Structures are given as C-alpha cells and as structure tokens.
Amino acid sequence: MKNTALTTAHESLGAKMVPFAGYNMPVSYEGVNAEHETVRNAVGVFDVSHMGEFLISGPNALNLIQKVSSNDASKLTIGKAQYSCLPNETGGIVDDLIIYKIKEEQYLLVVNASNIEKDWNHISSYNTDLNADMQNISEGYSLLAIQGPKAVEAMQSLTSVDLATIKFYHFEVADFAGIDHVIISATGYTGSGGFEIYCKNEEVKQIWDKVFEAGADFGIKPIGLAARDTLRLEMGYCLYGNDIDDNTSPFEAGLGWVTKFSKEFVNSQALEKEKQQGPARKLIAFELDDRGIPRHGYDIVDENGKTIGLVTSGTMSPSMGTGIGLGYVPPIFTAVGSKINIQIRKKAVSATVVKLPFYKK
C-alpha cells in the first residue's frame, strides 16, 4: 500500500484511513455529512495525490492526444484544460481524464488512480509511430483540491495571481504558498467551486500547512474521500468503475458532449454510428419518492417488478436529505418525470427520473 506525502498529516488529524486504488487514503475525519456541508458552504481540502499525471511533449504530442481522446484537444490554448475520455476499441471507456495545455507541444494528462498503468499502456500502444515524449510523473507529484464557495477569498493571500480571474477549466502556473511554478487550476469534482493545486511531493506539506493557516478564518477543514463521493454524485459527475467503465460507451453515459467527430480517434467510426442510431441504454439520474438509500449494484425494476437496469451510484444526499442515484436503463425509461422502482432488499421503492444536477446552488 502506497502512502501520499501527507499520510502522516492525515493520521495526526485523526483521519480514518482506508486502502483505495493502491493507496492509504483518508476516507473521513469528522464524518461524511459534516465534511460535505463544509465544502458546500465554506471551504475544504482534499488530498487527491493518488491521481495519475502524464506529461506528453514534442511535435507529435497533440497528434497522440487527438488519436486517443474523444474531445477535440486542438481547441486548447495555453492555460486551458479540457474534460475528455479515452475510448477503447470495443465501444467502452478506458478512463475519463483532464487534459491541460501547459505550453506549445506540452500537455498534462490527469487520470484516475486505479487506471494509471492501464491508461499508460493504452496511450503508449498508439504512440509507436508518433514517438511523442511520454513521462509518467505520477509518483513525484501531489494534488490538493481546495473546494467550496469561500476558496477564492480564503486562498487569495497565498498567491500574486488574482484567483477570481481564473475561469472554470482554466489554470495558471504561478507562485502559491511560498512555492514557485505551482499549477493553480480552477477545476474540481464537487460543484462548489475552488481550485486544484499540482505541486511536487517535497513541496506539498508546506502548501498544506499554509493553506490551513490562510483558511482558518473561513472555516477550512480537511475532507475525506467519502464526502468527495457524495459531492460529485449530487452534481451527477460520473465515477470511473461505477458509472463508466470498459463496457459503457460515451453516449450511454451522457458524455456525447466530450465526443467530437471533427477528427478521427480510437473507435470513432463505431461511436459515430452509435450516436446516429442511439444507444441501447442510457445513464439516468433518479430521486427516491419514499425513504431508502439506493446503492451501487441494486436492481432498477419496472412497475411489474421486471429488472430493467442497474444502479451504478447511490447515496443519501447530505444537501437534500433524499435518496439519489445514477443507473442505466433502456431509452423508454429515460424521460424526466418517468417512474421507476429501486429494489432495496425485498422492497421495490418508487423513484422519479430527474434532470441533473441533483443539487442546485
């Protein structure tokens, strides 16, 4: 089990540590609901240093990225980031990721922790003729997600950059917490605003300490992976391994908006055909009409008790106090307002298909 550079700090704060994607990670500190509310209303800090980072450079860097990713990376300018996915050869998704254009002919790809080796091998297999320079820098870098509506105000004293001017999915390489050349990215997986900070492992403890000093008057707290999951689910953001995987297509998962046919990429012809014909199932969002908590793997059933799909993510929403979830069903059940049932143990609990996000600010 690997540790992040901040494992000792988490343990000293009383974090409950669990194994996750090969790392020893903090799942919670004071409890998921309290931590969730901190991010929705103030500012919280996640250590997500288990994520993977690949640096792709050279004259063919863009060509390689265009070949393996579904979005159109040619639209990126320096200082801009893009959400995308890596399609596989059989209609599914190798991973979802964020692509940063650092400078001309240099890009940073940020991938899911559990997929680092798989993604590296997949991208490498398409680089044999292109010979772009690929570096896996995951082991040397840390990542902090500073999230919440007070993040800009709380962190402004730590940098010379005007944080309020960094637009969503844009970034600056600048000074932060006394360290030069830190990536300050207006991204995150919570839906409550804030930043993600990329730095070297040997720099992260200084940054962590100064972040908590600067945020003390703003109610800043450390946040674990459990609240990260409830926060992303309230926004309807897909989690790899739950809502998307090697057997789900971008169009089934509602990721058509990051699938651009202005270029050729892995399996693009088959995916374009699927777009025209329409997928056989689609990812929906639902709220329970009655008490209950939907969980990953529960059956979705129709009014006659026939199984029509599967819950991929589910929880009791801390912000709304109702059971919410995502799952795949045939297109006939996907219209907003449609009635379905979630099989929770021996009871079929009524649910309504809703429009995302669940949580409206």
N, C-alpha and C positions, 0 to 999 in steps of 0.2 A: 504493500500500500504506500503510494507516494504522499508526501506532505507538500503543502504550499509554503511559501516563505513566511506566511503569517500563522501557521498552525499553533505555535506557542502562544501567540497573542489571543487567538480564539479560546484556547484552553484556559488561559488566565482570566478570561471574561466569563467563564462558566458555560461555554457553548456545549451543546450536545453534539458530539462528533459521530459521523456515520461514514461507512465506505460508499463512495459514489464515483462511478466512471474511473475506478482505479486509484482514486484519491481519498484521503482522510479529510472530510469536509464538514463544516458546521451546518447542521440542519435547523437548529433553533437556539436561541439564547433565553428569551423570557416567555416564548410561546408564539405560535403562528399568528393568532388573531391580533395580539398587541403589536407585533412586528409589521404585519400587514397595514394596520392603521397608521403606524409611524410613517411608512412610505407614502400612503395616500394623503396624509395631512401635513407632514413635516419633511424630514429627510433621513434616509437610512443608507447604510453602506454594506454592500455585499462583496465578499472576496470570491471572485469567479476566475481565479488564476488557473483553474484546471482546464479552461478553454484552450483550444489549439490555435497557433498562429503560424502561417506560412508566408514567406516573403518570395514573391515571384518577380524576377527582374530580367532586363535585357530587351533587345529589339523584338523578340517574339513573345514577350510577356503577355501582351494584350491578346495576341492570336490564340495562345493557350487558354487563357481565361474565357475568351469567346467560345472556344470549342467545348469546354467542359461545363460552362454555366448557362442557365436558361435566360437570365436577364441580359440586357444589352450594355455591356461594360464600356463600350466605346462612347457612351453618353457621359461617363465620369470625367470630371475635371479635378485638378489637384485640390485637395481639401474636401472632397465629397466622398460619401460612402453609399453603398447600394445593397439592399437585401436581395438575395438570389437563392437558387438551389442548383445542386449538381444532379442532373438526371442520369439514370443508369440506362443500360442498353435494352431493358425489358419493360420500360414504361413506368418504373418506380423512381424513387429519390434516394440517392446515395447519402445526401445530407443537405441541410439548409445552412446558409453562411452569410457573412457580411464581407463585402469587398471594398477596400479603401484604396483610393489612388493617392499614394504618398508623394511621388514625383513622376516626371516623364519616364516611362519604361520601368516603373516600380510600383507594385501593388502589394497590399497586405490582405491576406485571406484569413478570416477568423471563423473557425469551425468548432463543432461540438466535441467536447472532451472524449466521449465514448467512441468517436469516429475518427480520431486523429490518424491512426495507422491506415484505416480503410480509405479515408479521403486521400491521404498522401499517395498510396498505391494506385488509386483510381486516376488521379491527376497525372501522376508520373507515366502511366501507361499511354497517355495521349501526348506526351512530351518527347517521345523518341525521335521524331523527325524535326520538331520545332526547336529543341535544345534551349528552351528558356532556362535561366538560372533559378533553381528552386532551393530554398533553405527552410528547414523546419526549425523555427526558433522557439517552439512551444516551451521547452524546458527552461529557457533563460528569461522568460518574461512573465510578469504578473499583471493581473487585470482587476481593477476595483470598479464596481458600479455604484455611483453616488446618485441616488434616485429620490425624487419627491419634489413637491411644488416649491420648497424652500432651498433647493440645491444651489441655484444661481446665487442667491443672496448670501447663503452660508459659506460658499466657496470663493467668492469674489476676491477676498483679501489674500488668497494664496497665489494669485497669478496676475501678470500685467495685461493679459488679454481680457477684453470686455466679454464676459461669458454670455451676457444677454444677447449678444450679436451673433453667436454661433447658432445657425439654423439647424433644425432637426435633420439628422443624417448628413451633417457637415462636421468637420473637425479642424483643429489647429494643432500644429506641433510647436509647443511653447514651454515656457517655464511654469512649474507648478510645485508648490510646497518646497521651494528651495532647490528643485531639481530641474536642469535644463533638458530640452528635447523630449518632453513627455507628450504623448498623444492625448489630447482632450477632445473627446468625441461626444457630440450631442445625440447619443443613442442609448438604448436600454430596452429591457423586456418587461417593463412594469406598467407603462401607460400613464405614469405620473410625472414625466419629465426628468431632467437630470443629465448626468454625464457618465461616460465610461473612461477610465484612466488607464492607459497602457504604459508600463514602465519596466525597467529591469528588476530582477529579483532583489538585487542588493540595494535598490532604491525604495522598495515598497514599504518597508517598516517606517522610514522617515515620513513618507507621504501619508500612511495610515494614521500615525500619531498626530501630524499637523492637521489632517482633515477633521479629526475628533476635537482638537483644540479649537479650530475655526468654527466648528458646528455646534459647540457647547451651548451657546445661547439660543440655538434654533431647534433644540430637542433631538439632536442627532443620536442615532443608536445603530449598533451593528445588527445586521439582518441575515437570517439563515436561508438555506435552500427551500425550506417548506413554504415560507412566505413568498419566495420568488415564484414558486409554482402557482399559488393562489392568485397572485397579482397578474401573472401572464394569462392565466385562464379567464379571469374577469374581462380581459381585453380580447379573448379569443385567439391569442397567439399560439401557433402550433408548437408542440414539443416533439422533437425527433425521438422516435422509439415508442411514442404514444399515438400521436395524431398523424404523423407522416413516417414512412419507412421505405424500405426497398420494394414494397408491394403496393404503395399508394402513388398515384400519379399527381402531378401538379394541378390538373383540372379537377380531379376528385377532391383534392384538399383545398380548393378555393384559391390556389396560387397561380391562376392564369395571368394575374397582373404582373407577375415576375417572369412570365414565359413569353419571350419576344421572338417572332419568326422573321425579323428583319435580317437574320443571319442564320447560318447552319450551325447546329450544335449536336451533341450526343443524343441520338434518337429523336431528333426534331421532326423528321417526316412522319413518324408514327404518332407523335404527340399532336402534330397539326391535324392529322386525320381524326384523332380522338376529340379534339376541340370542335371540329366540324360536325361530327356525329353525336357528340355529347357523351359524357362518361356514364357508365352503368350504375354508379353510386356517387353520392356527394356527402361531404362533411357538413353537418348541420350543428347549430347551437340550440340548446333547449334549456328551459327552466321547468322545474317540477311544480305542479299545481298543488301538491299536498306535501306533507312532511316526509323527509327522507334525504339520504345522501347518495347520489349516483357515484359509482366508482368505475375505474378502468376495467374493462372486461365484462361488465354487466350486459345482458341482452337488452336490445330495444325490440319491443313487440307491438303488434297492431291490436285493434280492438277485440280480435278473436283469439289473442294470445299467441299468434304465429310470430316467430322470430323474423324480424326484417333488417336487423343490423346490430351493431355493437358499440357500446360506449368506449371512447378512446381516452377521454379525460373527464374527471368529475370531482366536485367538491361541494362543501357548504360555503357559499360566498360570504366572506367576512364583512364585505361592504354592504351587501343587500340582505343577508340573513335567509337566503333561499338556496335550495339545491340547484346547481348549474352543471352543464356538461357539454361535451362535444361528442359526436359519433357519426358513423357512416350509415346511410340508408339509401334505398332506391329513390330516383328523382321525384316520383309521385308523392313522396312524403316531405319534400324539402321546402314547400312554400311557407313563408312566415305566417304563423297562426295555425298551422297544421297540428293536429293532436296525435300524440304517440304515447306509448307507455314504457316505463323503465322497470325491468324485472329486478326488484330488490329483495333478495332471498325468495320467499314464497308469494310475495305480493307484487302485483303489477301497479306501479304508481303512475298516475296521469302526469303528462308533461306537454308543454307547448313549444313549438319551434319558434325561435325569436331571432331578431336581427342583431348582429354583433356591432359594437362591443356590448357585453352584459352591463358593464359599469360605465355609466355616463357621468362625467365630471359635474 
